[in-house]
Each structure stands twice: as structure tokens, then as C-alpha cells.
């Protein structure tokens, strides 16, 4: 890299007795500083924070003069509209030597250059790329992370290289304290192009109308601390000293050029809207403004996924199908009971979709993208919902490459490897799938042409074996069935009502999943019109608060009032919690169980009662149960009798207590 890059010739004018820097230039003038072979850092997330006018000027300069050429482009997130805008402007043969990016799905012109082997190309995790910028600014030679192990980022699996032309290793395998890590080679910047809202004449930048702050500061430091050059596109200019100091996001000492956008379409808040005041925090929008989804395969999937939500959790939603979870949460009036986040730095609020993805209304805070990934990588997420594009028998997932189409990983690897719980959502097949719901039953009207569940995924974006080692729950939700990840691979746990397991599931997969017992039927509320009553489930008493041992009375109290058992996991949780409470007691105890308004899926009754028999034998001297429901007393009484347990179930707790010997 060329050290001690000179001050832009247009930035210096002579005043009386001193040199005064005038940093305001046109886009065409700004890009004149870029030289052949430079490393260019670009800020932006889809269209948020993208300096469109400067990118157009850089493209025009190359098309008109053939320079600059042999550039290296570096960007963390996807930047484009899937057509012409964003980094698509720079996708010209000869202009580029190398591209290092996190998400390629929105830049088809750049994809084409990479897949035709015309540029060196890397696809690395978005969070790692953001952290690499911060480390480059601090002159750290490597960014150390466990993110990417076992995936195509792992140097044993290609090291994130996209094509044959790409040979240099940017990712190395290292070891500390007996554990493996990846070392990502940092990349100093020659020129960075970022965006803000307002600049003063000293180059101080505020972002009051921007939806996101992104990695803009990290980019500026990565350039300035390596004798690089910083170009910032803004909407307007303020006088010297007129900006509120606390609102300055990029200090003027780090800014060389300020470009005021001349066309409104080149400074849109996102590639979908000119300006939405709610994205900038000017006001809050009512949750009722979110329209309910129609009852199709997308809503079925989002509804089933919403059952995985837990109160007071921190949630990440991916782009596309996962966005439906927010719609369902709004319809069910439970958004206030969790905090939704998005990887570019959004904390709280209502996430936007489409070409506004990444922005959000009603946010609690917006932080810089590198810090968001610090939080994610460190385990801050309780649950994430991500797209399901292609899966195999080992639970590996591919969302990044499909033949000639290069989507890229974006933040998927950071998020999926570090969330406490991972839920993948997507249709069972793709390419023409049509379904209908009639009287609570799902019918496959037309099967998709493309199978998503294959023997081996084309590229490993999520490594099932790494997830199994960590022990965090991983669930795969489709419109017709649900899988869970185990040491044996994918386990079929639920099927939709109306689905033929052999024809509609096994017959549309390249492998047969593990089946333990009979899969249960997905909750019937998912397939019915109207709200599901998710709020009551979400706010129900957690299982650990339902099981209490009173040593003074030597009685174990079990409160299953209004508790629902919908899955085998629910049964396992009960068994584990009973053992957690009673094992330390060191002896068998008496138990009283409240079954008022208890609800259990019919196909789980036998498995549940087998668990009850096991608990009786191991932990109870005797147990008495009560419920006001005549039907429940008859149903459970028969099951108890079959297992040689006392079949009598009382109506009240008083009667149950009096029955102790």
C-alpha cells in the first residue's frame, strides 16, 4: 500500500496566514484520489448507509478512462438491490482484482465475475469481516475467532475461497489451550467510502437520519491509521461548530472528503424507501400497523416457529422466511415480551423486511455492527430464526452456494454457531410448491421441483457436528414436519395433520431421517384461522417453578394447572426437573399433583405415563393427583391402571392430601 497518501488536491485552499481545509467536493472529484491497485472499503447494509452517488462516480470514471483498475473491494454485509444498485456499479472486468465480502446475494453482477473466475473472490462471515476492520485499524495482524470452524470457511474445507483463481490463504487454523480457532488475516484500507446524514465544514459526521451506523467508524479508522483516505457521502452541510457533539459518529480528524449527494435517489435511507422517520427514531409506529399474514405455507412455518419463543429473550431474525416470526408475534400480541435484534446493530423494535432489511421501527438502540457481533459471538442471543435452504442427514445446512448462484453467508455463520438455540425455517421443497389448508389439515396441492433435504449439502454453511458438540438445541421447521438435531443426525419429531409420512416426507427426501417412536401431530392451532393464543402459552409458568419440595411437610408439590405438553421435549424437561429437585433429597417422598386444565397431545399420553411410572418408582413413596375435570380423571385413571399404579384421581387438593397413609 502507498504510505503517506497526499492530501486531496481539491481539499487545500490558502487563506490569510494559514492553510484551511475545505473538505466538501463533488463525487467525481472525490474518486480521483483512488489509484490503481488500491484496497477500497465500502460501508452499507443492503441499501442502508450505502454511498450510491460516490459508487456511480467511481463507475463512471472507470468506464470513461479505464482507471482505476486492479482494485480490491472489501465489504462486510450485502450491498445491493439484486439488480443494478449498490456494489453492482463496480462489477466490471478489469476494474477489480479481488473482492472480499460477506454476502453476495444482492450483487449478481459481482457474482458473475466470481463464478466465471475473472476475479479473486472470498466469502467470509460478516461478523468476522467487521471485526477484521477494527483490528486492521489497531494494526493487529489477525482476528482470532471460532466462527467458521467445520464450515467452508475452515481452511481444511477451502478457507472461504470462491473460485480457482483465488489462491492466497486469508484464514488459518490455530490452537490455543487445546481448542481450535481460525485466524483471519486483517486487511488495511487505502480508501473507504461511507455515508452519514450531516457534515460540518470540518468533516464531522452525524447520522441522525440513517437507519444504521454499521461499521462506518471502524472503516474510517482502518483507513486513517494506515495512511488511507476517507470519503463520506452526506445529505447536507452544517456550519462549523453547529453539530451537537454527542451526535457526531465520525470525527472530522478521520474524514478527508465530504460529498453532498445531488440526487435524492442516490441517498435513500434504504433501497426501498426515501425516508421513513420511524427508522430514524423520530416517532414510534403502532404494532397494529403490521398486517397479519394469510394462512399459507409461510405463515404455517412462522406460527410453528413462534412456539419456540420464550419470554424475556433476545432474538435474531434472518432475512426472508424468518421475518414471518415477527408478523406472527405481532398478531399474537407478544412482541413486548422479547427483544428482537438484527445483525447490523438494531436492538429492539419491529424489524423491516425486503430491501429495508436491517432497519427497524421502534428500536431501543442502534449500535455499531462490530459491537453487535461481539454480543452475538459471545453468546448474547437466546434464540435465532434463520432460513433453511438445503439440509442433509447430519444436520448440515447450506444457504451460501447453489451451483452458479453465490448467495454468501452474511452473518449466518456467526449467528448460527453462537446462539443458545437455533431454529431453521423454510419450505420442505422449493420450486413450485403449492399447499392448502382445509378444516385444520394440510394438503400438498403441488410438490416443489427441488428437494431441500439431500444426502450431502453443496456447501457447509452450518456444521451439524459442531452444533452437537456444543449441545445447543437445533430445530428444523417446515410446513409439513419438524426435525431436531441429535448425535444420530436429523430426527423427525412432528408432522402436520393431513400429511402422509411416507409419501409427503420420506418420499421427498434423499435420505430417511431418524424416527424415535411415533412423531406427534403439530399443534392444531397452527392450521386454524384466527389467533392461536400464543400469549397465554408464552406467559405460562416455567416448569422449574411448577415443581417444589417442602421439607417441613416432606411433600413434593407438582402444579400442572393450565400446563400443556406438546412435544417429547416437554416430557424430557419434566423428567429432568423432577430429578434435579428430588435427587438431592436423598430419599423417596410423597407427592401431590394438580392436573386442573392440564392439556396433553393424545399421541403423547403413553410416553408421558411411562415417564410418570418411572418417576413413581424412583422418587415417590406414594402420589395422589387431583383435577376438577371428569374427562381427565377418566383418561388418566385408565392409563395409571394399565401401569399398575393407583388409578384414583381426586377432585380437590384437600381430598388428595387426606388420602396419604
C-alpha positions, 0 to 999 in steps of 0.5 A: 500500500502507498504510505503517506497518501497526499492530501486531496488536491481539491481539499487545500485552499490558502487563506490569510496566514494559514492553510484551511481545509475545505473538505466538501467536493463533488463525487467525481472529484472525490474518486480521483484520489483512488489509484490503481491497485488500491484496497477500497472499503465500502460501508452499507447494509443492503441499501442502508448507509450505502454511498450510491452517488460516490459508487456511480462516480467511481463507475463512471470514471472507470468506464470513461478512462479505464482507471482505476483498475486492479482494485480490491473491494472489501465489504462486510454485509450485502450491498445491493438491490439484486439488480443494478444498485449498490456494489453492482456499479463496480462489477466490471472486468478489469476494474477489480482484482479481488473482492472480499465480502460477506454476502453476495446475494444482492450483487449478481453482477459481482457474482458473475465475475466470481463464478466465471473466475475473472476475479479473486473472490472470498466469502467470509462471515460478516461478523468476522469481516467487521471485526477484521476492520477494527483490528486492521485499524489497531494494526493487529495482524489477525482476528482470532475467532471460532466462527467458521470452524467445520464450515467452508470457511475452515481452511481444511474445507477451502478457507472461504475461497470462491473460485480457482483463481483465488489462491492466497490463504486469508484464514488459518487454523490455530490452537490455543489451550487445546481448542481450535480457532481460525485466524483471519488475516486483517486487511488495511484500507487505502480508501473507504467510502461511507455515508452519514446524514450531516457534515460540518465544514470540518468533516464531522459526521452525524447520522441522525437520519440513517437507519444504521451506523454499521461499521462506518467508524471502524472503516474510517479508522482502518483507513486513517491509521494506515495512511488511507483516505476517507470519503463520506457521502452526506445529505447536507452541510452544517456550519462549523461548530453547529453539530451537537457533539454527542451526535457526531459518529465520525470525527472530522480528524478521520474524514478527508472528503465530504460529498453532498449527494445531488440526487435524492435517489442516490441517498435513500435511507434504504433501497426501498424507501426515501425516508421513513422517520420511524427508522430514524427514531423520530416517532414510534409506529403502532404494532397494529400497523403490521398486517397479519399474514394469510394462512399459507405455507409461510405463515404455517412455518412462522406460527410453528416457529413462534412456539419456540419463543420464550419470554424475556429473550433476545432474538435474531431474525434472518432475512426472508422466511424468518421475518414471518416470526415477527408478523406472527408475534405481532398478531399474537400480541407478544412482541413486548415480551422479547427483544428482537435484534438484527445483525447490523446493530438494531436492538429492539423494535419491529424489524423491516423486511425486503430491501429495508432489511436491517432497519427497524421501527421502534428500536431501543438502540442502534449500535455499531455492527462490530459491537453487535457481533461481539454480543452475538459471538459471545453468546448474547442471543437466546434464540435465532430464526434463520432460513433453511435452504438445503439440509442433509442427514447430519444436520448440515445446512447450506444457504451460501452456494447453489451451483452458479448462484453465490448467495454468501453467508452474511452473518449466518455463520456467526449467528448460527454457531453462537446462539443458545438455540437455533431454529431453521425455517423454510419450505420442505421443497422449493420450486413450485410448491403449492399447499392448502389448508382445509378444516385444520389439515394440510394438503400438498396441492403441488410438490416443489421441483427441488428437494431441500433435504439431500444426502450431502449439502453443496456447501457447509454453511452450518456444521451439524457436528459442531452444533452437537458438540456444543449441545445447543438445541437445533430445530428444523421447521417446515410446513409439513414436519419438524426435525431436531438435531441429535448425535444420530443426525436429523430426527423427525419429531412432528408432522402436520395433520393431513400429511402422509409420512411416507409419501409427503416426507420420506418420499421427498427426501434423499435420505430417511431421517431418524424416527424415535417412536411415533412423531406427534401431530403439530399443534392444531392451532397452527392450521386454524384461522384466527389467533392461536393464543400464543400469549397465554402459552408464552406467559405460562409458568416455567416448569422449574417453578411448577415443581417444589419440595417442602421439607417441613411437610416432606411433600413434593408439590407438582402444579400442572394447572393450565400446563400443556405438553406438546412435544417429547421435549416437554416430557424430557424437561419434566423428567429432568426437573423432577430429578434435579429437585428430588435427587438431592433429597436423598430419599423417596417422598410423597407427592401431590399433583394438580392436573386442573386444565392440564392439556396433553397431545393424545399421541403423547399420553403413553410416553408421558405415563411411562415417564410418570411410572418411572418417576413413581418408582424412583422418587415417590413413596406414594402420589395422589393427583387431583383435577376438577375435570371428569374427562381427565380423571377418566383418561388418566385413571385408565392409563395409571391402571394399565401401569399398575399404579393407583388409578384414583384421581381426586377432585380437590387438593384437600381430598388428595392430601387426606388420602396419604397413609 
